[in-house]
Amino acid sequence: MNQLENIFLMRHAHSVANEDLAMYRHIPDHAIPLSGKGGEQAVEAGKQFAAFLRQPPQLFDEQNIRLWYSPYLRTKQTRDGLLKGMGSTASVFKDRREHILLTEQNFGLFDGLTDEECNEKYPEESRKYNLCREYSGRFYAKPPNGESRYDVCVRIHQFFGTIIRDAEKSQNSVSNVFIVSHGTTLRAFTMMWLHKEVEWFENERNPGNCSIRHITHNENGHFEDKGYIFQGFKE
């Protein structure tokens, strides 16, 4: 039976909200664009990934990887920069597909607010949220009208069915995927795919902008995290 072989996880490039959190007061999360610096980062990441693909042994022929991305503007712009930086090597991608389950964590009414502003505007909701955090349970803390990290893990687990089904097709199967998404979402993906514990998620730092993580099989046939083939950029 065909199966998934390689997974590449890339975080979006530097956005205007990474530069200034106050941007969330004027622009909804899905419409946050990359900064000028972010556009350059995405191109550089493309060059780095192309160099990785050219290393021996060359495992990926043309149209061997499916490119998935979040529908948010900054991930689409990162996708475009990645492809530009890869040049002719971008022919390795079979196709490009958007998926709504790859979006970033939704912070609801807390989006773009400082802790002090959350406490002032939503005192009871903040009290419950902060109580979880005080007991090392930020993973379960749910902003009003938003998602907890737990919710993101449940959501991303639903996406697994799509890529597993694509890999197991008897014809035209897709055994390698490249995913452009968001920091929390990619940590959730790694945790759930590799069956890691909640403590791992809480201790794992958010990936750098444009970082590319590689998950593949080990000699025993089990998936393992091979680390970052490109560390990306600090915010």
C-alpha positions in Angstrom: 0.0 0.0 0.0 1.2 3.5 -0.8 1.9 5.7 2.2 3.1 9.1 3.2 6.9 9.4 3.2 8.0 13.0 3.8 6.3 16.0 5.4 7.8 19.5 5.3 6.3 22.2 7.6 7.0 25.9 6.9 5.9 28.8 9.0 4.9 32.0 7.2 7.4 34.8 6.8 7.6 38.0 8.9 4.2 39.8 8.9 3.3 43.4 9.7 1.7 42.1 12.9 5.0 40.6 13.9 6.3 44.1 13.6 3.5 45.8 15.4 0.8 43.9 17.4 -1.5 46.9 17.1 -2.1 46.0 13.5 -4.7 43.6 14.7 -6.8 46.6 15.8 -7.2 47.7 12.1 -6.8 44.5 10.1 -8.5 41.1 10.8 -6.1 38.2 11.3 -6.8 36.5 7.9 -5.9 39.7 6.0 -2.6 40.5 7.8 0.0 40.8 5.0 3.8 40.1 5.1 6.1 43.0 5.8 8.7 44.0 3.2 11.3 42.0 5.2 8.9 39.0 5.1 8.8 39.0 1.4 12.6 38.7 1.2 12.6 36.0 3.8 10.2 33.8 1.8 12.4 34.1 -1.3 15.4 33.1 0.8 13.6 30.1 2.2 12.8 29.0 -1.3 16.5 29.2 -2.2 17.3 27.1 0.9 14.7 24.5 0.1 15.9 24.2 -3.5 19.4 23.7 -2.2 18.2 20.9 0.1 16.4 19.2 -2.8 19.6 19.2 -4.9 21.6 17.4 -2.2 22.3 13.7 -3.0 20.6 11.4 -2.9 18.0 13.3 -4.8 14.7 11.8 -3.7 12.3 14.1 -5.4 11.6 14.1 -9.1 9.3 16.6 -10.8 5.8 16.8 -9.5 6.6 14.7 -6.5 5.4 16.9 -3.7 2.0 18.5 -3.0 2.1 22.0 -1.7 -0.6 22.9 0.9 -1.2 26.3 2.5 -3.4 28.2 4.8 -6.0 30.5 3.2 -4.6 33.5 5.2 -3.0 36.3 3.2 0.4 36.0 4.8 0.7 32.3 4.1 -0.3 32.8 0.4 2.3 35.5 0.1 4.9 33.2 1.7 3.9 30.5 -0.8 4.5 32.9 -3.6 7.9 33.9 -2.3 8.9 30.3 -1.7 8.2 29.4 -5.3 10.0 32.5 -6.6 13.1 31.6 -4.6 13.1 28.0 -5.8 13.2 29.0 -9.4 13.0 26.0 -11.8 13.3 23.6 -8.8 9.6 24.5 -8.0 8.7 22.0 -10.7 9.0 19.4 -7.8 5.5 20.4 -6.7 2.7 18.3 -8.2 0.2 21.0 -7.5 -0.8 23.7 -4.9 -3.9 23.4 -2.6 -5.4 25.6 0.0 -7.1 24.1 3.1 -9.1 25.9 5.8 -8.0 23.6 8.6 -4.4 25.0 8.3 -5.4 28.5 9.7 -3.8 30.0 12.8 -5.2 29.7 16.3 -8.3 32.0 16.6 -7.9 34.3 19.7 -11.5 35.6 19.4 -12.1 38.7 21.5 -8.6 38.6 22.9 -7.1 39.1 19.4 -4.6 41.9 19.3 -5.1 42.9 23.0 -2.4 43.0 25.7 -3.0 41.0 28.9 -3.9 44.2 30.7 -6.5 45.1 28.1 -8.0 41.6 28.2 -8.3 41.8 32.0 -9.9 45.3 31.8 -12.4 44.6 29.0 -13.2 40.9 29.8 -12.5 40.4 33.5 -14.4 37.2 34.1 -13.3 35.6 30.8 -9.7 36.6 31.6 -9.9 35.2 35.1 -10.8 31.7 33.8 -8.2 32.0 31.0 -5.5 33.0 33.5 -6.5 30.3 35.9 -5.6 27.7 33.3 -2.3 29.3 32.7 -1.5 29.5 36.4 -1.8 25.7 36.6 0.4 25.1 33.6 -2.7 24.6 31.5 -2.3 27.2 28.8 -2.9 24.4 26.3 -6.5 24.2 27.5 -7.1 28.0 28.0 -9.8 29.1 25.6 -10.2 32.8 24.7 -13.8 34.0 24.4 -15.2 33.3 20.9 -11.8 31.8 20.0 -9.8 28.5 20.2 -7.6 26.9 22.7 -4.4 25.2 21.7 -6.3 22.0 22.4 -8.9 23.0 19.8 -6.2 23.6 17.2 -4.8 20.1 17.8 -8.3 18.6 17.2 -8.7 20.7 14.1 -5.4 19.8 12.6 -5.9 16.1 13.3 -8.9 16.3 11.0 -6.5 17.5 8.2 -4.5 14.2 8.6 -7.3 12.3 6.9 -6.8 14.3 3.7 -3.1 13.8 3.3 -3.3 10.1 4.4 -6.1 9.5 1.9 -4.1 11.1 -0.9 -1.0 9.0 -0.1 -3.0 5.7 0.0 -4.7 6.2 -3.4 -4.0 3.3 -5.8 -3.5 5.7 -8.6 -2.0 9.2 -8.7 -1.0 9.0 -5.0 0.8 11.8 -3.2 3.4 10.5 -0.8 5.2 13.8 0.0 3.7 17.1 1.3 4.9 20.6 2.0 2.7 22.7 4.3 2.9 26.5 4.7 1.0 27.5 7.8 1.3 29.2 11.2 3.4 28.8 14.4 0.8 27.3 16.7 -0.8 25.2 14.0 2.5 23.7 13.0 3.4 22.8 16.6 0.0 21.2 16.8 0.7 19.2 13.7 4.0 18.0 15.0 2.6 17.0 18.4 -0.4 15.1 17.0 1.5 13.4 14.1 4.3 12.2 16.3 2.1 11.4 19.3 3.9 13.8 21.7 2.5 14.9 25.1 1.0 18.2 26.0 4.1 19.1 27.9 6.1 18.9 24.7 3.8 21.4 23.1 4.1 23.8 26.0 7.9 23.6 26.0 8.4 23.7 22.3 9.2 27.2 21.0 7.3 28.7 18.1 9.2 28.0 14.9 11.0 31.0 13.3 9.5 32.8 10.4 10.1 30.7 7.2 11.6 27.8 9.1 11.2 24.4 7.4 10.9 21.3 9.5 11.3 17.8 8.1 9.4 14.8 9.3 10.1 11.4 7.7 10.5 7.7 8.4 13.5 6.3 10.4 15.2 3.0 9.8 12.4 1.2 11.7 9.7 2.7 9.5 8.4 5.0 12.1 8.0 8.8 11.6 10.4 11.0 13.4 11.3 14.7 13.5 14.5 15.3 11.6 14.6 18.9 12.8 14.8 22.0 10.7 16.5 21.9 7.3 16.2 25.7 7.5 16.0 27.5 10.8 14.3 30.6 9.4 14.4 34.0 11.0 13.6 35.4 14.4 10.7 37.7 14.7 
